[in-house]
Amino acid sequence: MTRQPFSPPSRKLPDWFYESKPAQEIITKAFVQASRERAIEFILRALDLRFDLDPDQAWLLAARIAALEDLESLNRFHRAAIQVPTLAAFQDLLSEAFRSESSIGQLVVEEGFEEGSRKYAIKFLREVLDLRFDTGEVRQLTARIAGIKDVQQLKQLHCAAIQVPDLEEFRLMLDDMTVA
């Protein structure tokens, strides 16, 4: 696959900036990270459309898929998400990918699993809040939400965000969790 050259944003910086090694590294890293996030999103969307995932399945799959590091693996799993006959078959493929890791690699996967769970819990919570309430008010809560390390608390807040009648009640629940 040939890579397209980077095109600078409309606010033009000097050409020397784009040609510098640090700038190229930053651009490449940002491109890879954005590509990973999109690939994970597409995999989950394909699985949800095909198998109508319940929220717990989506959380678990998001975390496990986020632990995959390289884009080629993510591309393989995207194709698998479209082609496998059942969700169980996809989960078996995912488990097999992790089983083939070394013990050191497994530790990295577990850490990635936990961080991936947390990252997607925050992302899903934020999406619900943005859909239901004023984005400006939600933005004020973002730092507090990002400070929560416990994935279970984030899941509870996600469910609460769907059910509370207003943002003030959600804010009270958040206060209770962050104080406790």
C-alpha positions in Angstrom: 0.0 0.0 0.0 1.5 3.3 -1.0 1.3 6.1 1.5 0.1 9.5 0.4 2.5 12.4 1.3 1.3 14.5 4.2 -0.6 17.6 3.2 -0.2 20.5 5.7 -3.3 22.1 7.2 -4.8 25.2 5.7 -2.9 27.4 8.2 0.5 27.1 6.5 3.6 26.8 8.6 7.0 27.3 7.0 8.1 24.5 4.6 11.2 23.8 6.7 8.9 22.8 9.6 7.3 20.0 7.7 10.7 18.8 6.4 12.3 18.6 9.9 12.7 15.2 11.4 10.9 16.0 14.7 7.9 17.3 12.7 7.8 14.2 10.5 8.0 12.0 13.6 5.1 13.9 15.2 3.0 13.8 12.0 3.7 10.0 11.6 2.8 9.3 15.2 -0.4 11.3 15.0 -1.3 9.6 11.7 -0.7 6.1 13.2 -2.7 6.9 16.3 -5.6 8.3 14.3 -5.5 5.3 12.0 -5.6 2.9 15.0 -8.5 4.7 16.6 -10.5 4.6 13.3 -9.7 0.9 12.7 -10.9 0.0 16.2 -14.0 2.1 15.7 -14.7 0.3 12.3 -14.2 -3.1 13.8 -16.6 -2.4 16.6 -19.2 -0.9 14.3 -19.0 -3.9 12.0 -19.4 -6.3 14.9 -22.3 -4.3 16.3 -24.1 -4.2 13.0 -23.7 -7.9 12.4 -24.2 -9.3 15.9 -26.2 -6.5 17.7 -23.7 -6.3 20.6 -25.0 -5.6 24.1 -23.1 -2.9 26.1 -21.0 -5.4 28.1 -19.9 -7.2 25.0 -18.9 -3.9 23.3 -16.9 -2.8 26.4 -15.0 -6.1 26.5 -14.3 -6.2 22.8 -13.3 -2.6 22.6 -10.7 -3.1 25.4 -9.3 -6.3 23.8 -9.2 -4.9 20.3 -7.5 -1.7 21.6 -4.7 -3.9 23.0 -3.7 -4.8 19.4 -0.8 -2.7 18.6 -0.1 -2.7 14.8 -2.4 -1.6 12.1 -1.9 -4.8 10.1 -3.5 -6.8 13.0 -6.3 -4.3 13.2 -6.9 -4.6 9.5 -7.0 -8.4 9.7 -9.5 -8.2 12.5 -11.6 -5.7 10.6 -11.8 -8.2 7.7 -12.6 -11.0 10.2 -15.4 -8.9 11.8 -17.0 -8.7 8.4 -16.4 -12.4 7.4 -16.8 -14.6 10.5 -20.0 -16.5 10.8 -20.6 -15.8 14.5 -19.4 -13.5 17.3 -18.0 -16.5 19.1 -15.8 -17.2 16.1 -14.5 -13.6 16.2 -13.8 -13.9 19.9 -11.9 -17.1 19.3 -9.7 -15.4 16.7 -9.0 -12.6 19.1 -8.2 -15.0 21.9 -5.9 -16.9 19.6 -4.0 -13.7 18.8 -3.4 -13.1 22.5 -2.5 -16.7 23.3 0.3 -16.6 20.8 2.0 -13.7 22.7 5.0 -14.4 24.9 4.6 -14.0 28.7 6.2 -10.5 28.5 3.9 -9.7 25.7 1.0 -11.0 27.7 1.8 -8.5 30.5 1.8 -5.7 27.9 -1.5 -7.0 26.5 -3.1 -7.0 30.0 -1.9 -3.5 30.7 -3.2 -2.5 27.2 -6.4 -4.2 28.0 -6.9 -2.2 31.2 -5.9 1.1 29.6 -8.0 0.3 26.5 -11.0 -0.5 28.7 -10.6 2.8 30.5 -10.1 4.8 27.3 -13.2 3.4 25.7 -15.2 3.8 28.9 -14.4 7.4 28.9 -15.1 7.8 25.2 -18.5 6.1 25.4 -19.4 8.1 28.5 -18.5 11.3 26.8 -20.5 10.4 23.7 -23.6 9.8 25.8 -23.2 13.1 27.7 -22.6 15.0 24.5 -25.7 13.6 22.9 -27.9 14.2 25.8 -26.7 17.5 27.3 -25.1 20.8 26.4 -21.6 20.2 25.1 -20.2 23.3 26.9 -21.4 22.1 30.3 -20.2 18.5 29.5 -16.7 19.9 28.6 -16.4 21.2 32.2 -16.7 17.6 33.5 -14.3 16.1 31.1 -11.2 16.5 33.3 -12.9 15.0 36.3 -14.1 12.0 34.3 -10.7 11.5 32.8 -9.2 11.4 36.3 -11.3 8.3 37.2 -9.1 5.2 37.0 -11.7 2.5 37.9 -13.4 1.1 34.8 -16.3 -0.2 36.8 -17.0 3.4 38.0 -16.9 4.6 34.5 -19.3 2.0 33.4 -21.7 3.0 36.2 -21.4 6.6 35.1 -22.1 5.6 31.5 -25.3 3.8 32.6 -26.3 6.8 34.8 -25.6 9.2 31.9 -28.2 7.4 29.8 -30.8 7.4 32.6 -30.5 10.6 34.6 -33.1 13.3 33.8 -30.6 16.2 33.7 -26.9 17.0 33.8 -27.1 18.3 37.4 -28.2 14.8 38.7 -25.3 13.3 36.7 -22.9 15.9 38.3 -24.1 14.8 41.8 -23.4 11.2 41.0 -20.0 12.1 39.7 -19.4 14.1 42.9 -20.3 11.1 45.0 -17.9 8.8 43.1 -15.0 11.2 43.0 -15.3 12.1 46.7 -15.7 8.5 47.9 
